């Protein structure tokens, strides 16, 4: 079964558009590897997390901010498709 990514965001903070952007980038990059991306409005103010299945890989508060899209793609790739080449994203390291 393909993994699902859940992006939980604070709607009061205006982070829905950022969530949509991250979701579209992940779905475009990992078309064959993902079962889907779920956007979940949080009931907790200020929350922004990204999880693969139930494992949180990004937490805005713990990490000190939002990830760059290239870093997020590498995080996801390393967990769901370690052999996948990310093209120019890999060169940005």
Secondary structure, DSSP 4 states (H G I P E B T S, - for coil): --EEEEEEE-GGGT-HHHHHHHHHHHHHHTTTTEEEEEEEE-SSTT-EEEEETTEEEEEHHHHTSPPPHHHHHHHHHHHH-TT---THHHHT-
